[in-house]
């Protein structure tokens, strides 16, 4: 999609610098923020129990219904509302993947809409669809449900699912379905500069990375800096 190759500075501005491990500590989060500032990323993405946090000028993203998505909509909405009250700029919610597998896309839409109501604009709502666990048809229908529910982004993966993370194939389907109207976030297993550039080329407008420094260093090395 990009006509000129992204340099590391431009790519960093697409990155949600992410730390969602259950064993993460406050010191880890402080280190994440310091590294994110040094790398020039767009945001840090952290677990909701770490909020509120001083992100030193970076946007603050968090997760909701994470990582299974098997929470009541009212609980997801309450969690999202708490995160917004605690200063989150963006909320990445997990759908009920099983509802999608059952073809209950109206239920998926209602679940997303409940969280959207708790995350009013200009706060950003991203919808994690767990694309590796879905068929192509299910990816399309879930993306349509997210758009109908008023989401701002669809996102490939939690990074915690055994079926895997982002794929170029899934990102292309997502971009074909909602690209240009919603953002597309690729996350889960994006570990090299090559991975990142492939995702952007396929239509990703945001990247969820935990190994951000290595990805950006790889881009600089490829560019011959």
N, C-alpha and C positions, 0 to 999 in steps of 0.2 A: 504494500500500500504506500509505503514511503518512497518518494522519488529520489531523495538523497540519503545516503547511508547515515544512520544515527550515530552520533559520537557518544562517548560515555556520559557527558554532561546532559545531553538530551534524553538518553535512555534512563538515566537516574531519575528524571522528572516523571517517568511513568511508573516508578516503583513504590509499592507498599512494602516497606522494610519490615519483615514479619518475624514475630516470636510468639508462638502459641503452644509451646511444649508445656505439659502439665507441671513439670518440675521447675519451670522458670521462677526466678526470684526477682525481687525489686532491684537488686544490684544488676541482674541481667538486663532488666528493662532500661535502667539508666545507661548501661553500656550500649544497648541497642540504639537509644536516642542519640547518644554521643556519636556513634558510628554513622547513623543516618544523617546527622548534621554535616559531618565531615565528608560524606559521600554525595551530599546534595540531593537526597531522595525527596519524593513528594510527601510521603507519610510514613508513620510507623503503625503497624497493626499488632495490637496486643490484646490479651484476654481482658474481659470486662472487670474482673476483680482488681485490676491494677489502676483503674480509673478512680478519681481524676489524676492526671499526670501533667507535669510541665514538659511539653514536647519541644521546647526551645524553638518555636516558630514553625515546626513541621505540623502537618495535619495529623489528626489522631483518628485511626480506624480501629474498630473492635469487631467482635463476632457475636452471633446470637443463635441460640439453638444448636450450638456447636459441640461436637462434630457430627452428631447422628441425625439431627433434624427431627427426631422423634419426640417432640415436645408439643404440648397443647399450644394452639395459636395464642391463647390468652397469656400463657407463660412466656412465649417468645416476645409478645408485645410488651409485657411488663419488663422483661430483661432489656429490650431495646430502649424503652422509655427511661429506664434507670441510666443506661449508658449515655443517652442524649443529655439527661440532667447532669451527668458527671463530666460533660464536656466533649463527648465523642463527636467528631465531624462526619464520620461515615460509619455505617453499620453493615456488616456482611452477614446475612442470615442464611441458614441452611434450610432448604425445602424438606418436606417429607418425601424422601426418594421412593419409598414404597407406594405412596399414593400415585406418584408418576408411573411406576411400574404397573400399577393396576389400571392405568388409563383415566384416573380421577383428576383430570386437569383443572376442573372447576374448583375442587378442594385445594389444589396447589395454589390456584389464583387467590382463593379466599384467605389462605394462610399468609401469603405474601401481602395481601391488602391489609390484613390485621397489623402486621409489622409496619407497613408504610404509614398507617394512621398514627403510629407511635414515633415515627421518624419523619416529622414534617420538613418539607423543603424550607431552606436550602440544604438541610442535612441530606447526605447521600445514602441511598439504600442500594446495596449490591445483593444479588440473589445467587447463592451457591447451589448449582444444580447437580453436582457430582456426576459430571458428564461421562466418566469412564464406566459408570454403572448403568448408563442409559443407552437405548438404541438410538439410531439417527432420528427416527420419527419422534421418540420421546424427548430428545433434545429440542427439536423444533417446537413441539407443543408446550414444553415447559418454558421456553423462551417467550413464546406468545403469551402465556399466562403471566409471566413476569412483566411484560410490557403492558398488558391490560390492567394489571394491578398497580401500575404507576412506578415500577422500579426504575432506577437510574442506570444500573449495570446488571448484566448477567456474568457469572463467574464460574469457571470450570469446576473447581475442586476445593475440598477442605485441605487436601494433602495428607489426610489421615485414613483414607479409604483403601482397602486392600486391592481394589480393582485398578488403582493408579491415579495419576494426576492429569494434568493438561496434555492434550494432543493437538497437533496442527489440524487434524481432521475435525475434531470437535469445535475448535475455534473458528474454522471456516464455516461450519454449519451455523454456529451462533451468529457470526457476522452476517451471513447470508439472510438470516431470519430477522435480526433486529439492528444490525450494524448501521450506523448513521443516525439512529434514533436513540439507542441505548449504547452505553459503553460496554466493552468486552474485557473482562479481566481473566488472564491466564495465570493459574497458580497450581502448585503441586508438581514437583519434579523438574522445574525449570532451573537448571544448575549451571549452565554454561552460556557464554555470550552467543554461541550459535543457536542454542535453544531459544534464548530471548528474542533474537532477531527473527527467527522462524515464526515465533508466535505473533510478533508485531506485523510481519509480512502477511500472515494469515488473517489479520484483522484485530488483534489485541490492542486495546488502547490503555491498558493498565496491566502491570505485572506484579504478582505476589511472589516475593523472593525472600528466602531466609539467608541464602549465601550471596547477598548482594555484592559484597566487595569482590568476590571471585569472579562474578559475572562481569562487572565493570572493568576489572583488571584484565580479563580475557579480551574484552572489546578493545581496550587500549593496546594490548599486545598485538592483536590482529591488525590494528590500524598502523602499527609500526611506530608507536610513540616511544 
